[in-house]
Amino acid sequence: QVQLVESGGDLVQPGGSLRLSCLASKSIFSIGGEGWYRQVPGKQRELVAVTTSGGRTIYADSVKGRFTISRDNAKNTLYLQMNSLKPADTAVYYCWTVVRGSEYWGQGTQVTVSS
């Protein structure tokens, strides 16, 4: 079993930055795919940024040029650097990974962008 724990969510003003972290209980990142999704009440969870098992990185059009996904395998940690934040980025952000066909999700961390 794999546990994912996100942190770093906060209240930030428009134009500000945040870095989300996702700590895995095992060394699993880079085996399958991993990434970040977000969800607002009443809407489906949507992809923010993912890295595939083939090493390709995919970003949602709405975050391209502002968000960057990265990982530190030695620390079993996945990151999402978010710059130039907008009120539309307000959501619960979830860490995700897939290992040998099994998907794992974190509990989510709240990001609120508001003045």
C-alpha positions in Angstrom: 0.0 0.0 0.0 1.1 3.5 -0.8 0.2 6.7 1.1 0.5 10.1 -0.4 0.4 13.2 1.8 0.1 16.7 0.3 1.1 19.9 2.0 1.7 23.5 1.1 -1.8 24.7 0.4 -2.7 28.2 1.7 -4.5 31.4 1.1 -2.6 33.6 -1.3 -3.2 36.9 -3.1 -3.6 37.0 -6.9 -0.2 37.1 -8.6 1.4 35.2 -5.7 3.2 31.8 -5.6 2.9 28.6 -3.7 4.8 25.3 -3.8 2.8 22.1 -3.1 4.6 19.0 -1.9 3.5 15.4 -2.0 5.4 12.9 0.2 5.1 9.3 -0.7 5.4 6.4 1.9 7.6 4.5 -0.6 10.0 5.2 -3.4 7.4 5.1 -6.2 7.7 8.2 -8.2 9.2 7.7 -11.7 8.0 4.1 -11.8 4.6 4.8 -13.4 3.0 8.2 -13.9 2.6 10.9 -11.3 1.1 14.3 -11.1 -1.4 16.8 -9.7 -5.1 17.2 -10.2 -7.5 19.7 -8.7 -11.2 19.9 -7.9 -13.7 22.6 -7.0 -17.1 21.9 -5.5 -19.7 20.8 -8.1 -17.1 20.1 -10.7 -15.1 17.1 -11.9 -11.5 16.6 -10.8 -9.3 18.0 -13.5 -5.7 17.3 -14.6 -3.2 20.1 -13.7 0.1 18.5 -14.5 1.3 14.9 -14.9 4.5 13.2 -15.9 4.0 9.9 -17.8 6.0 6.7 -17.4 7.7 7.7 -20.7 8.9 10.9 -19.2 6.5 13.2 -21.0 5.0 16.1 -19.0 1.5 17.3 -19.7 0.1 20.6 -18.4 -3.4 21.9 -18.5 -3.7 24.8 -20.9 -4.8 27.0 -18.1 -1.6 26.6 -16.1 1.0 26.3 -18.9 3.9 28.8 -18.3 2.8 29.3 -14.7 3.0 25.9 -13.0 5.9 23.5 -12.9 5.9 19.9 -11.8 9.1 18.3 -10.4 10.2 15.5 -8.1 13.0 14.6 -5.8 13.4 10.8 -5.9 15.8 10.8 -2.9 13.1 12.4 -0.8 10.1 10.5 -2.3 8.5 13.9 -2.9 6.6 15.4 -5.8 6.3 19.1 -6.1 4.1 21.6 -7.9 5.4 25.1 -8.2 2.6 27.6 -8.8 3.4 31.1 -9.9 1.2 34.0 -11.0 -1.8 32.5 -9.2 -5.3 33.5 -10.2 -8.6 33.3 -8.4 -9.5 30.6 -11.0 -6.8 28.4 -9.5 -8.7 28.1 -6.2 -9.3 24.4 -5.6 -8.4 21.4 -3.6 -5.2 20.0 -5.1 -4.6 16.2 -5.2 -1.4 14.3 -5.7 -1.7 11.2 -7.9 0.4 8.3 -8.9 0.0 4.9 -10.7 2.2 1.9 -10.0 1.7 -1.4 -11.8 -1.8 -0.5 -12.7 -2.9 0.6 -9.2 -3.8 4.3 -8.7 -3.1 6.2 -5.5 -4.4 9.6 -4.3 -3.5 11.9 -1.5 -6.1 13.5 0.7 -5.8 16.9 -0.9 -4.6 20.4 0.1 -6.7 23.5 -0.2 -5.4 26.4 -2.3 -7.3 29.7 -2.2 -6.4 32.6 -4.3 -8.1 35.8 -3.2 -7.5 39.4 -2.3 
